[in-house]
Amino acid sequence: MNELRIVIPGVQVLFAFLLILPFNTGFVEADDLGWAVYAGSLGCAAVASALLIGPAAYHRHRFRRLEEETASDKKEMITPRILLPPGASCSSRSP
């Protein structure tokens, strides 16, 4: 779980940079492939942010009812969240 505490701010910063990217003057000149890559990156970052932040709310809700979580629940929740941030950062391309 400590790894997620490190990944969350990085994904949030990546998401913030992707949100302000269309306001740059050179972004208007992007071709269709550039827009598709941007949309894919923004989508991956948004989904990764939601999936990484979600377990905290889930844990708080569940902790009030149950005192003990199993390790398999944590593993099932962490695995897909670790795979999405590389998709958001690797799909950017250089001009």
N, C-alpha and C positions, 0 to 999 in steps of 0.2 A: 504494500500500500504506500510505502514511502516514495516509490518511483513515480506514482501518480501525482504526488504533491509537487514533484519537479516538472513533470510533463505539462500539467494544467496551465501554469503561467506562460509557457512557451507556445502552446496552442492558442491561448487567448491573444498573445502578441501577434502571432501569425495571422489570426483572424482579423485583428484590428488593422494590420497593414493591408490585408486584402480588401477590407471595406473602404479604405481611403484611396486605393489605387485608381479607381475611375475618375477621381478628381484631378489627376495629373494631366497636363496638357497633351502629352504624347500618347495617352491611352486612346484618344479618339481615332488615331491613325491605325489602330490594331485591326488586323484582318479577321476573317471568320474563325480561323484556327486559334488566333490569340484570344478571341472572346470565348471560344469553347474551352480552352485551357483555363482561362480565368474563372469561368462558371464552375468547372469541375473542381478547381482548387478551392474556391469559395464554399462550394457545397461540402467537400470533404472536411474543411476546417470547421464549418458550422455543425456538421454531424459529430465530429470528434469533440468539439466543445460541449455539446449537449450530452454526449455519452460519458465524458470525463467528469462533468459536474453532477450528473444524475445520481451516481452512487452515494454522494453525501446526503442528499435529500432522502434517498431510499433507506440509508442506514439510520438516519434520525427517526424516520417513521417506524422502521422495524425495531429499533433499539428500545423504543418505549414499550413494545409488546413482548419482545424476546430478549433475553440477556445474552444469549450466546449465538454466534453465527458459525456456520461450518466453513471449513477451508474450501470445499468444492464450490460453494456459492460465490466466494470471492474470486476464485479462478475463472469461473464461467463469466463473471462480470468484467474482469480485467482484460481478458484475451482480445476481444474485438476492439477495445479502446486503444490498445497499443498499436494496432495495425493501421488505423485511419490517419494519424498525423503525418506519417511519411508520404501518404498519397497526396496530401495537401501541399507539402513542401517540395516534393519531387516533380510535381506536374508543372511547375513554373519553368518558363524558358527564357533564354537570353535573347535580346533583340539583335 
